[in-house]
Amino acid sequence: MTTSTLPTYDDVIARYEPVIGLETHVELGTRTKMFCGCSTVFGAEPNTQVCPVCLGLPGSLPVANKAAIEATIRIGLALNCSIAEWCRFARKNYFYPDMPKNYQISQYDEPLCVDGYLDVVVDGQEYRIGIERVHLEEDTGKSLHVGGATGRIHGATHSLVDFNRAGIPLVEIVTKPVPGLGAKAPEVAKAYVTELRNVIRGLGVSDVRMEQGSMRCDVNTSLMPRGGTEWGTRTETKNVNSLRSVERAVRSEMLRQASVLDTGGRIIQETRHFHEDTGVSTSGRSKEEATDYRYFPEPDLAPLAPDPAWVEELRATLPEPPSVRRRRLQDAWGLTDHDMDSIANAGAVELIEATIEAGASSETARKWWLGVLARRANETGVELDALPVTPAQVAALQALVDAGRINDKLARQVLEGVLAGEGDPETVVAARGLEVVSDTGALGAAVDEAIAANPDVAQKIRDGKVAAAGALVGAVMKTTKGQADAKTVRELILERLT
Amino acid sequence: MSAELIRLTAADTAAKIAAGEVTAVEVAHAHLDRIAAVDERVHSFLQVDADGALAAAEAVDTARASGEKLGPLAGVPLALKDVVVTKGLETTSGSKILKGWIPPYDATITTKMRDAGIVILGKTNMDEFAMGSSTENSAYGATHNPWDLDRTPGGSSGGSSAAVAAFEAPLSIGTDTGGSIRQPAAVTGIVGHKPTYGAVSRRGLIAFSSSLDQAGPFGRTVLDAALLHEVIAGHDPGDSTSLNVPVSQVVAAAREGAQGDLGGLTVGVVRELGGEGYEPGVEAAARETYARLEQMGAKVVEVSCPNFTYALAAYYLIAPSECSSNLARFDSVRYGLRVGDDGVNSLEDVMSLTREAGFGAEVKRRIMIGTYALSSGYYDAYYGQAQKVRTLISRDFAAAFETCDVLVSPATPTVAFRLGERVDDPMAMYAADLCTLPASLAGLPAISVPAGLSEGLPVGLQIMAPALADDRCYRVAAAVEASFGHPLIDDAPELHR
């Protein structure tokens, strides 16, 4: 397939109806692993957070982590699911070198939470995304392929395995298939993952960082010809590592499938790998001959039977749902639906809220996060909250502007300094000498110089054309490298010439 | 002195050590000497840990010297089945694939025994991964029955049963998945008990079939087995299937049973565990033992458990299914054997070559059967159906226990068979577990106690009880033992050849 055969997006929408589905894995932030007491801290030396259980040594047995079960139930409740009164873990059997037991303890036909939903808003329109199931499982280790050019298994001379991640509790949240989204499918997909992230972050059960892999998303996409009755064959796109890529992955897969169908081709049921850099996916494992995981109930673990009273206790601990909270904040901040949607879709609600708490106005907080910072995040391909700047720093920056100590233009330079790791706004201002000069004594000389250098302009002002003062202000700003306070300069000029 | 020490019961040995009549080190030496003298012929042990045993014995003697109160089995030697992991001591589960593997941790029962001052002499031979009924499936050669060295000591815990029957150790640990304690105990003329599923921790048992595996004691007397039972039993938070209940008071039950009074007890003889496939000599010995029970005041009735007929079929689906998953971890990546890692073969090739070379024929057969039974499209017909049979068997037991306190049967259909006789006939080999499978599938306690001889070879009586009523097994077993006046093993011929 070549990209030159791709139809336009509008064309695809005119002829096909997309059906999407999302499977999201979330690493829980429990102190210990799912079935043993090993630490879950990210970034430790390889194979230092392991024991007989998470290494799958002979004779070792799993013991379920109650905190992980509690977190999963809370996620289920927050997603409006029913909590199973009785369910079991199951073994998913397949061979893979980073899987210590060559089976994963997961859940199969008896998940902990079933049948919920999550409402998301795109362009003022609310969409209800059905949740099929939420279940609990263990993560695998991580393979590192050495000796190849790409770090992928192809071309590698050998592989190393780090089992620190093996056994970290993983919650899988599976949506029902979502038809009827039309052109909005990619945006709704992104909005869903964003909202899911907000919900889980609000519960405090995971740091849900896509770039660190603590939240991972697989996107299922299929196309049905408009007027058709049967859904098309779906593909599963993996390696979708940012919110932005969720949208890109759905869109690119819709285009790819349309071009295959348009040329009389057949969609192969397969796993595809999304490439962040190019925005396209490549074919992975074919699922035509479905892998037989030989699921059976895990005999090493007792069934889970959460006491209904305990479930109700957990329900009482749920925070305000993000959608309710958003409405409350929208009212407080005096924003339109559209403005609030933009904030939510940018994943900026918490950031703006925290910036306001740190003293900024809602208007200025929104301006910084959705303006310069959103552009920066987009350019560097990271999430907004992963930028190296805190809401407190943004508020401090705005406070400097409000105090007249820097102007907007200087503020941007200060922000650059903060993002470059030079410290808080105050520190950057001092280090870079960016403070506005409003000292009339210091500015007087520059003003006199500008008048002397521009006798024609000076004369016009003397003749009453006050508007011509702008040219002299500009000249002063130039000699002071923008650090002069424009208002003061203007006053000094008029003082001398009128 | 040595010759006398090895013939003592565990209870008497501990008492003599506690009384200062003999040291634990002397006892250990006596058994190590015996092993050196006979194990070349019996082959109970895969590995003898003389240094570890003497150090443990010395610690007991030191503790005694410093006035510490010793536990009821302190200083008593024990032979440990190689399926139980031992920190710092090679553990192979009878398989080539684990050759050289040194566990970094102790099984919970290993820790409990060490803490009790029990002296672990070494690791005993077994059918590979506990799959078999003769110990001939060991990757390290067969074990011989001390009653007749041309016969098998049963399996899979044949090394442990032979060690005790050959007076190499007064106690040993076996594991029982479908009969691997009771059947070897029966054919070597000793006592072996499979506890209620969940009564003894499985943490550190190399899993064969997780929903069935239980460790349990072997001894030459019922009391010895009971003393060991109380050491290893009890709740373990490290095993989710471990029961959080008080340990059954089996020592008291054994002492009570030894009084020989079974008045008020109703014993059910299971009709389905007899008849075709059972040796007449075995059935005759069993019948004579039922008469002894009646003489001691028990009411003996016949009960029918119709679904027991399906136990063998259900077991040979459930156990292989679980083992196909449990044994997947032996892949050469993290420990054990690695074959074909030449820089050319792919990872999958190395995994395949390792498993091809590392597993024996019976293990491969069961992995294949289990893989098939769990496959999509076959699951319901095989694994699912077998689980239903399991429920029906449990219901048969429940119905029988409405009128009976215990159920009895021969522990094996035949006496010890000859080495090599059944190795090429899996179905004949599987039939050795006919009597023991129902209690395994239902998770119930069951003991095998010597009940006379047939053609000069020992016959075992199986006594089954409701869940958690392990004490009933010991009580009735002790009564049977008492009715013979002395342990049957005393009639065993001295090792010949």
Chai-1 contact restraints between the chains, C-beta under 6 A:
chainA,res_idxA,chainB,res_idxB,connection_type,confidence,min_distance_angstrom,max_distance_angstrom,comment,restraint_id
A,P52,B,Y105,contact,1.0,0.0,6.0,A-B,restraint_1
A,G56,B,R329,contact,1.0,0.0,6.0,A-B,restraint_2
A,P58,B,I206,contact,1.0,0.0,6.0,A-B,restraint_3
A,G59,B,V85,contact,1.0,0.0,6.0,A-B,restraint_4
A,G59,B,G204,contact,1.0,0.0,6.0,A-B,restraint_5
A,G59,B,L205,contact,1.0,0.0,6.0,A-B,restraint_6
A,G59,B,I206,contact,1.0,0.0,6.0,A-B,restraint_7
A,L61,B,R203,contact,1.0,0.0,6.0,A-B,restraint_8
A,L61,B,D239,contact,1.0,0.0,6.0,A-B,restraint_9
A,V63,B,S240,contact,1.0,0.0,6.0,A-B,restraint_10
A,R91,B,S325,contact,1.0,0.0,6.0,A-B,restraint_11
A,N93,B,S325,contact,1.0,0.0,6.0,A-B,restraint_12
A,P97,B,V333,contact,1.0,0.0,6.0,A-B,restraint_13
A,P97,B,L347,contact,1.0,0.0,6.0,A-B,restraint_14
A,K101,B,R329,contact,1.0,0.0,6.0,A-B,restraint_15
A,N102,B,A328,contact,1.0,0.0,6.0,A-B,restraint_16
A,N102,B,R329,contact,1.0,0.0,6.0,A-B,restraint_17
A,N102,B,D331,contact,1.0,0.0,6.0,A-B,restraint_18
A,Y103,B,S325,contact,1.0,0.0,6.0,A-B,restraint_19
A,Y103,B,A328,contact,1.0,0.0,6.0,A-B,restraint_20
A,D292,B,S375,contact,1.0,0.0,6.0,A-B,restraint_21
A,D292,B,S376,contact,1.0,0.0,6.0,A-B,restraint_22
A,R294,B,L374,contact,1.0,0.0,6.0,A-B,restraint_23
A,F296,B,L374,contact,1.0,0.0,6.0,A-B,restraint_24
A,P299,B,S210,contact,1.0,0.0,6.0,A-B,restraint_25
A,P299,B,S211,contact,1.0,0.0,6.0,A-B,restraint_26
A,P299,B,E322,contact,1.0,0.0,6.0,A-B,restraint_27
A,D300,B,S210,contact,1.0,0.0,6.0,A-B,restraint_28
A,L301,B,S240,contact,1.0,0.0,6.0,A-B,restraint_29
A,A302,B,S240,contact,1.0,0.0,6.0,A-B,restraint_30
